[in-house]
Amino acid sequence: MTYTRWTLRTEHTSYTVRLSPDGPSALDWSHRTHFITPADAAPAEYLPYGLRPFTGSELIAGDERGVWWEFDGAEHTEGTLRLAFTDGKTGLRTVLCYETVPGTDVILRWTEFTADGELRLERLDSAAVNIAVTGAARLTYLCGQWSQEFQLTHLDLERGTFAIGSLQGAPGHSYAPWLAVRGGDAAYGIALEWSGNWHITAEAEPGGAVRIRAGRVPHEGAVLLAAGETLATPRVACAFSADGLDGLSRVWHRYERRLTGDRLHRTRKVLYNSWEATGFDVDAAGQLELARTAADIGAELFVVDDGWFTGRADDTGGLGDWYPDPAAFPDGFDRFVADVRALGLDFGLWVEPEAVSPGSRLHAEHPEWVYRVEGRPSRLVRNQLLLDLGRADVQEFVLTTLDRLLGTYDIGYLKWDMNRPPTERGRPGAGPADLDAEHVAGYLRVLDHLRTAHPDVTVEGCAGGGGRIEHATIARTDVVWPSDNTAPIDRLRIQHGFLHAHAPHVMSSWVTDAPGILDPRPRSLAFRFVNALCGVLGIGADLRAWTPGQRAEAARWIACYKEVRDVVHLGEARLLGSPDDTSCGVQYDHGDRTVVAALSTGRLDGAPLLTGRPDRLRLRGLDPAARYRDTATGAEYGGAHLLHHGLPFAWSADHDADLVVLTRR
């Protein structure tokens, strides 16, 4: 029996796809498929329900829900592969698409559908991945809830099905569209590039294999594909590392640096955001007082959060009417922005473009713009409704609004928030519509417009914290906001999970005065700064309440961050331990410099291990034959010593975090 094979090569790995010209019978590798078909038992790459009816298919289409296809040709270049299949009865042409990402160990996969006539697609996954395992499949995923996102969680799946996803019109706070599977020392990962409803399913099948399927979930339960129309599914990024989860995290970091492109080398400024200091009580005098103090300690960017626009005294009004409140800025908003910039600060603004308040002028003029079901009440979430961003007129309103704000005022930073999922998701009188995909397309269209029309504006992605973080958003924003929870040890655990899937240069992290929500152990200002500078440093505390000593300490940390942020954002990151250990941290290597952010999570009695003995973090990836000098103390260490014995830290109540900068000699 002959097979056709194609091999795609990444930086360190290869991926081979094979096809038998003899059809599905060649999938019968075991010859023992009692009560199931050969295709059901096979490690198939992508199959429709007609060929794989029992153990999970990626495509369900047509009135009879079955597709039986035949191979219809391949296109193969050095970094791409396209395999076409056709079904004569339904008139459906399916193309499986593959593309390598240069300089990474990532392969992108997606599927394209074209039909001769209108066709119902009930399931339209992007890809399936087969991973051979010995024993139970070791799954790692990121779960949580609002204020507790990105909790790193492990599960052994010996048999059966594991599924995660969201029906909230966004990736959501409960699960990230990311999954890792470990087999021995190696780790395999997949991540779905989609800003709407989604699912990832892992099936531990007989014979020592786990099969991962991923894709979008149509809002209406199916998508109607029009005659001649081509529909492309979201891309799935497939990654591999021989160095386990930590190595896999660096594969994802490299990939996200490629997504950022030329903007990677822009300096990510130290931000001050006024929300936690003033809430909705926004006025020019109070904001300028905060801006002066922020500038004094070294901040480079001042962002006015919610509460700056007309009708926004609280969260019950104002959304949709995006004009500065003249009572809050009596000398004009342009004068206020100029006063902030005169302090040497860049200026930023918070917006929530998809939301509308029921009492706003916008809602009164265009009630048809919100999602609604005819004859049914519209529920309020956070006292607001959601605009149907799939509508062209709503997209034009959002584009025009943002162009007006960015064109009228000297704004260099835009924080895009989304604080409610779509409910009553309908569009009366419009007929069948792919509402979820249309909203995603509208959202991405606006972000693409911001990139093109306002290339110098830095964009932050936020959705009530980390509710909409995936590769489509990361490719179009500069930073994302992982969580509204900024309490020190809570945030440490959130960031530990986040950095397994996402890169430090996109992780916005603030120093605030927030007490622990889930873990109330007190930690110092130093702990908060060291934790926050593991990504893109920001400050959100009420600086007016800080003592002169606290402000001076903050200024020292900010100055230190400015010295090392290129290492943090451009270097290779290694996660050292976890928040469950008495000490943990992150190591960043770039050129001849190594930066170690070390944090104590244990008791602060001076003896995390034994009395008088320091705790240690064993570093990784260093040259064992080289010498490394601590730039602050002058101490020198051998590379082998740092790798095997570790960097010492004597924690105490007055010393629960440290930032060590090592220079290779």
Secondary structure as UniProt FT lines:
FT   STRAND          4..9
FT   STRAND          14..19
FT   TURN            21..22
FT   HELIX           23..27
FT   TURN            34..35
FT   HELIX           38..41
FT   TURN            49..51
FT   STRAND          59..61
FT   TURN            63..64
FT   STRAND          70..76
FT   STRAND          80..87
FT   TURN            88..91
FT   STRAND          92..100
FT   TURN            102..103
FT   STRAND          106..115
FT   STRAND          119..124
FT   STRAND          127..132
FT   STRAND          137..143
FT   TURN            146..147
FT   STRAND          151..157
FT   STRAND          160..166
FT   STRAND          175..183
FT   TURN            184..185
FT   STRAND          186..192
FT   STRAND          198..205
FT   TURN            206..208
FT   STRAND          209..216
FT   TURN            219..220
FT   STRAND          223..225
FT   TURN            227..228
FT   STRAND          230..232
FT   STRAND          236..241
FT   TURN            242..243
FT   HELIX           244..260
FT   HELIX           261..265
FT   STRAND          271..273
FT   HELIX           275..278
FT   TURN            279..280
FT   HELIX           284..296
FT   TURN            297..298
FT   STRAND          301..304
FT   TURN            310..311
FT   TURN            315..316
FT   TURN            319..320
FT   TURN            326..328
FT   TURN            330..331
FT   HELIX           333..342
FT   TURN            343..344
FT   STRAND          346..351
FT   TURN            353..354
FT   STRAND          355..356
FT   TURN            358..359
FT   HELIX           361..365
FT   HELIX           367..369
FT   TURN            374..375
FT   TURN            382..383
FT   STRAND          384..387
FT   TURN            389..390
FT   HELIX           392..408
FT   STRAND          413..416
FT   TURN            428..429
FT   HELIX           435..453
FT   TURN            455..456
FT   STRAND          458..461
FT   TURN            464..465
FT   HELIX           471..474
FT   TURN            475..476
FT   STRAND          479..480
FT   HELIX           488..501
FT   HELIX           504..506
FT   STRAND          507..511
FT   HELIX           525..532
FT   TURN            533..534
FT   STRAND          536..539
FT   HELIX           543..545
FT   HELIX           548..570
FT   STRAND          572..576
FT   TURN            579..580
FT   STRAND          583..590
FT   TURN            591..592
FT   STRAND          593..600
FT   TURN            611..612
FT   STRAND          615..617
FT   TURN            624..625
FT   STRAND          627..630
FT   TURN            631..633
FT   STRAND          636..638
FT   HELIX           639..644
FT   STRAND          647..649
FT   TURN            653..654
FT   STRAND          657..664
//
